[in-house]
Amino acid sequence: MTRGREAPKIQQELKSETLVDLMGGRRIFLGLGAGSGILRLLRRRRPLLFRHGLLAGLPLPGAALHPRRLRSPRMKKVTSMDETSSLAIPVSSADHIQGDLKAPILLVEYGDYECPHCARALETVKALQEALGKKLCFVFRNFPLSQIHPYAEFGAEAAEAAGAQGRFWEMHEAIFQNQDSLGPGLITELAKELELDLPRFLSDLEGKKFEAKVREDFMGGARSGVHGTPSYFVNGLRYQGPRDSVETFVSALEALA
């Protein structure tokens, strides 16, 4: 409750001060000095008003609230690209690439083989490729979130081991399509189905032959500002535009070409 000595002063201010209704009827008082009882009460009871907008930057003792300070903060312009975040490692022949590197749209995805969003992104990328055709070049890089996905790095190394035998994309797709069963047993079965040289494949996995490659992808993503999966880069810059549907994603990419 309001302290007794402040109550009469606040009641008087309520009668004499100018009231402005903003944002659904919240009342802001103009012309209050810093010693105002209302002002002190607002500071105690509604601190968020001072921190986040309507009364942010309220003057210190001896000043008065200026009406211009009631304006809402300007919203930053929303764009599809984050120009402060770019690929730390340029795309090269060491990457897994679908399409022509000279295509006007170069889409790089950092993904995790145990991430359910990345599994859905597999179908999204296929739809983008169908819609954009030769205008799109797609690159996949590993970003296993091992602390929450215990088989993500194993899946990445398996895809790389299959890639050493020319079957990266087939293993890539098969792992995502069987994501719920990801583990050594599934990987062995997939290797058989893809008719890989099984002893060589298993030896590469057991010897951690592609651990360094997966780690390099991960560190490159971290240096590029990747924190979660899937994360996309378009023509070298971080993409943060719409992807709620294939149509909006296609339109955004075409606008950036």
C-alpha positions, 0 to 999 in steps of 0.5 A: 500500500501507498505510504501514508505521507505520500497519499495526500500528495498523490491524490492532489497530483491525480486531480491536477496533472495531465493524463495521457492514455497509451497502449490499452489505457495505461495512464502516464502523467505529464509534467511530474517533477522527480519528487512526485509521489506518483513518480516514486510509486511508479518506480516501485510498482512498475519498474518495467515501464522504466526499463523497457519503453514508456518511461525509459530514460526518465529524468533524475531529481530536479528534471521533469518528464518530457512528452517526447519520452513517451514515444515507443522505441523504434523497431529495428528494420527486419531483413532476411540477412544478418550482415554481421554474421558471415561464413568463416570458411568459404565453400570449396571442393572439400564441401559436399555440394549439390548444384553449380557453385556459379549459381546465383543462390548459394545455400549452406546449411549447418545441420545435426543428424539427430535434430528433428528440425534438420530432418524436416529441413531435408524435405524443405531443401528438396522442395527448394531445389525443385522450385529453383532448379539451376539457380540454387547450389546447396551445401551441407556442413556438420554441426553436431550438438553432441551434448543433447544428441549423443549420436549426432557426431557418429551420424556425421562421421558415418555420412563422411565415411560413406562420402569417401566411397562416393555415397555421401548424399545417399547416406545423408538422406537415409540417416535423416529418414531413419533418425529415430533409430540412429545408432551403430546398428542402423548405420551398419544396415544402411551401409549394406543397403548402399553396397559400401565396402563394409570392412573399409567403412567400419574401419573408418568409423572405428578409427575415427578417420573423419572426426577431424573433418566433422570437427572442422565443420563444427568449428567453422560454424561456431566461428560463423555465429551458428548456435543451433540447427538448422542454420542457413547462409545465403551467398555467404551471409547468415539467413534469418528470413522466412522459412515457414513454408516452401513458397515464402522461402523460395520467394525470399531466396529469389529476392536475394539472388 
